[in-house]
């Protein structure tokens, strides 16, 4: 399954696994003080995949996005997909 860039965010064919936006991904990485390469290494995805996720320029595999999200959450990031579209460190 792939995600498709639609206007300013991402839309998935299925929403049951939880979506994160490019902005949330960049913010989470910044909160952790990680470079794109750091995130790629930890999530076991390529640097170009992280770049595509953050720049919303092309489609990305759901498995890659899941891996990035799980990696960021394991490092202490919490995502909110309600109206505020936020990201914060877990208390």
C-alpha positions, 0 to 999 in steps of 0.5 A, spaced: 500 500 500 502 506 498 500 513 500 499 519 496 500 526 497 494 530 497 494 538 497 497 539 504 497 532 507 497 525 506 491 521 505 492 513 506 487 508 503 486 505 510 486 509 516 487 504 521 494 504 523 495 512 524 497 517 520 503 522 521 504 528 517 510 531 514 510 537 518 509 532 524 515 528 522 520 534 521 518 536 528 519 530 532 526 529 529 527 536 531 525 535 538 529 529 538 535 532 535 536 527 530 538 528 523 535 525 517 540 520 517 539 518 524 532 517 523 533 513 517 538 509 520 534 507 526 527 506 522 531 502 518 529 506 511 533 509 506 535 517 507 531 518 501 525 515 504 525 520 510 526 525 505 520 524 501 516 523 507 518 530 510 518 533 503 511 530 501 514 530 494 512 523 492 509 517 495 511 512 500 510 505 502 506 504 508 511 500 511 516 505 511 511 510 514 509 505 520 517 504 521 518 511 522 512 512 526 514 507 531 521 509 531 519 516 533 514 513 538 519 509 541 524 515 542 518 518 546 515 522 541 507 522 542 503 524 535 496 527 536 492 526 529 486 530 532 484 537 530 491 540 532 495 535 528 500 536 533 507 532 536 510 532 543 514 529 547 511 523 552 510 526 559 
